[in-house]
Amino acid sequence: GQDQTPWASFLGSGDRLAAGDYAGISIGPYPPEGESASSVIDEGSSTQAAFSADGSMVFVPPGDGKTGLFDVDTGERIGRLRRWGGRWRSSLSPAGEWLATSPSWGWVWIWDTDTGRRRHEYAGHTRAVNSLSFSPDGARLVSSSDDYTAAVLDTATGEERLRLRGHTGAVTGAFFRRSSGDIVTSSRDGTL
């Protein structure tokens, strides 16, 4: 069955909180003021979402409810991407101009959020992709995979710039440090 694990994420400067589960995505002030959320983006299942660095946009991957790129304040859809399907990992670049997605079979797609068109396709992983993360300037994307590696891609060209190897288990996460651009990876082998 579909993963229904609840999740939460701070938006922008941390004054808003987004939370999602089988009922959809709710966004409200943090700390909470009363019981109601200020906006609801999705009215169906949402096991994950990707937010822009400033918290103004959210990408909701395919599920039982709405899917696409939404304005967080209004809840209005501001973009659709073509060729949906499968289980997705996703990340929005800090300025919101690029969206990276990965369906369950290990490819990485980089989309232009203005046009809704796929710009680049990367097929360098041999197993499922577990995470996607943009560099602070949006120029690079790092993906982690069950193939025990992480790959650093150039977002403008889609080309692999660096392959990080050395883990003896699936790489479960790879993320850029916002202040410096350093990359940290985590693995099922118990190491960082």
VMD Tcl script that draws the C-alpha trace (Angstrom):
set ca {
  {0.00 0.00 0.00}
  {0.85 3.65 -0.18}
  {3.05 5.21 2.52}
  {0.82 7.33 4.76}
  {3.48 8.57 7.18}
  {2.72 12.09 8.49}
  {5.36 14.76 7.84}
  {6.01 18.38 8.74}
  {8.30 21.13 7.45}
  {9.08 24.72 8.43}
  {8.65 27.23 5.58}
  {10.92 30.14 4.74}
  {12.11 31.91 7.89}
  {10.35 29.38 10.13}
  {7.23 31.40 10.94}
  {4.97 28.95 9.09}
  {4.61 25.19 9.37}
  {3.35 22.76 6.74}
  {2.08 19.32 7.71}
  {0.81 16.49 5.55}
  {-0.74 13.05 5.86}
  {-3.52 10.97 4.31}
  {-5.91 13.95 4.62}
  {-3.73 16.40 2.66}
  {-1.43 19.36 3.33}
  {-2.21 22.11 5.85}
  {-0.18 25.29 6.26}
  {-0.42 27.64 9.19}
  {1.53 30.02 11.43}
  {4.19 28.81 13.84}
  {3.80 28.75 16.71}
  {0.17 27.73 16.04}
  {-2.52 30.32 16.62}
  {-5.70 28.43 17.38}
  {-6.80 25.22 15.74}
  {-7.18 26.11 12.05}
  {-4.59 26.20 9.30}
  {-4.31 29.29 7.10}
  {-4.45 27.28 3.88}
  {-4.96 23.75 2.62}
  {-3.12 22.87 -0.58}
  {-4.19 19.28 -1.12}
  {-7.42 17.57 -0.21}
  {-6.16 14.04 -0.80}
  {-3.26 11.82 0.10}
  {0.13 13.53 0.25}
  {3.07 11.58 1.62}
  {5.60 14.29 0.74}
  {5.95 17.75 -0.77}
  {8.81 19.99 -1.85}
  {8.89 23.67 -0.84}
  {10.88 26.57 -2.28}
  {13.50 28.02 0.10}
  {11.38 31.10 0.81}
  {8.28 28.97 1.43}
  {6.22 30.62 -1.30}
  {5.78 27.57 -3.58}
  {5.12 23.87 -3.02}
  {5.27 20.93 -5.39}
  {2.78 18.18 -4.56}
  {3.73 14.88 -6.25}
  {1.21 12.47 -7.74}
  {-1.17 10.93 -5.22}
  {-4.86 10.59 -4.60}
  {-5.47 14.36 -4.49}
  {-4.28 17.42 -6.41}
  {-0.84 17.42 -7.96}
  {1.34 20.20 -9.36}
  {3.06 23.41 -8.32}
  {1.06 25.65 -5.95}
  {1.27 29.14 -4.44}
  {1.44 28.51 -0.67}
  {-0.41 31.71 0.32}
  {-3.38 31.32 -2.02}
  {-3.45 27.55 -2.58}
  {-3.81 28.22 -6.32}
  {-2.13 25.89 -8.83}
  {0.61 27.84 -10.65}
  {2.00 25.02 -12.75}
  {1.57 21.48 -13.94}
  {4.27 19.13 -15.10}
  {3.80 16.64 -17.87}
  {4.19 12.85 -17.69}
  {3.16 11.92 -14.17}
  {3.36 8.42 -12.79}
  {4.94 6.30 -10.09}
  {6.28 7.10 -6.62}
  {8.20 10.37 -6.57}
  {11.02 12.12 -4.72}
  {11.15 15.85 -5.33}
  {12.97 19.10 -4.51}
  {12.46 22.74 -5.53}
  {15.49 24.96 -6.10}
  {15.89 27.83 -3.59}
  {14.56 30.47 -6.02}
  {11.89 28.11 -7.38}
  {13.05 28.13 -11.01}
  {13.91 24.40 -11.11}
  {12.10 21.33 -9.82}
  {13.86 17.97 -9.57}
  {11.80 14.79 -9.45}
  {12.60 11.11 -9.47}
  {10.17 8.31 -10.17}
  {10.76 5.01 -8.40}
  {13.04 3.46 -11.04}
  {16.07 5.70 -10.43}
  {16.03 8.43 -13.05}
  {16.25 12.13 -12.17}
  {14.29 14.72 -14.11}
  {14.91 18.47 -13.90}
  {11.91 20.66 -14.80}
  {11.58 24.35 -15.64}
  {8.84 25.61 -13.31}
  {7.99 28.56 -15.58}
  {7.12 26.38 -18.57}
  {6.24 23.11 -16.80}
  {8.48 21.25 -19.24}
  {11.13 18.70 -18.45}
  {14.53 20.19 -19.31}
  {16.96 17.39 -18.42}
  {16.94 13.67 -17.78}
  {19.66 11.86 -15.84}
  {19.80 8.06 -15.94}
  {23.05 7.51 -14.00}
  {21.61 5.65 -11.00}
  {21.08 1.90 -11.27}
  {18.57 1.68 -8.40}
  {15.88 3.84 -6.77}
  {16.63 7.46 -5.84}
  {16.05 8.26 -2.14}
  {16.55 12.04 -1.95}
  {17.11 15.15 -4.05}
  {18.59 18.45 -2.83}
  {19.62 21.68 -4.56}
  {22.70 23.72 -3.69}
  {22.06 27.11 -2.03}
  {22.50 28.90 -5.38}
  {20.41 26.34 -7.31}
  {23.28 25.58 -9.72}
  {23.79 21.99 -8.55}
  {21.57 19.11 -7.53}
  {22.62 16.10 -5.45}
  {20.73 12.80 -5.60}
  {21.16 9.78 -3.32}
  {20.40 6.22 -4.34}
  {20.04 2.60 -3.32}
  {23.01 1.98 -5.67}
  {25.31 3.10 -2.77}
  {26.19 6.42 -4.46}
  {25.23 10.08 -4.61}
  {25.51 12.11 -7.81}
  {26.05 15.86 -8.18}
  {24.41 17.29 -11.31}
  {24.68 20.65 -13.06}
  {21.10 21.97 -13.12}
  {21.62 24.07 -16.26}
  {22.87 21.12 -18.35}
  {21.72 18.01 -16.44}
  {25.26 16.60 -16.65}
  {26.88 14.66 -13.83}
  {29.72 16.69 -12.27}
  {30.71 14.35 -9.46}
  {29.89 10.84 -8.22}
  {30.22 10.30 -4.47}
  {31.20 6.72 -3.64}
  {32.34 4.94 -0.51}
  {29.21 3.82 1.32}
  {28.63 0.08 1.67}
  {24.85 0.45 1.86}
  {22.09 2.42 0.19}
  {22.60 6.19 0.41}
  {19.38 7.33 2.09}
  {20.01 11.07 1.96}
  {22.34 13.68 0.43}
  {21.97 17.36 1.26}
  {23.76 20.66 0.73}
  {24.66 22.79 3.73}
  {22.98 26.15 3.10}
  {25.80 28.30 4.46}
  {28.70 26.69 2.59}
  {27.46 24.33 -0.10}
  {29.18 21.33 1.55}
  {27.41 18.00 0.99}
  {26.55 15.46 3.68}
  {25.33 11.96 2.88}
  {23.70 9.34 5.10}
  {23.59 5.62 4.46}
  {22.02 2.39 5.65}
  {25.59 1.31 6.44}
  {25.33 3.59 9.52}
  {27.78 6.26 8.35}
  {27.61 9.87 7.26}
}
mol new
graphics top color blue
foreach p $ca { graphics top sphere $p radius 0.5 }
foreach p [lrange $ca 0 end-1] q [lrange $ca 1 end] { graphics top cylinder $p $q radius 0.2 }
display resetview
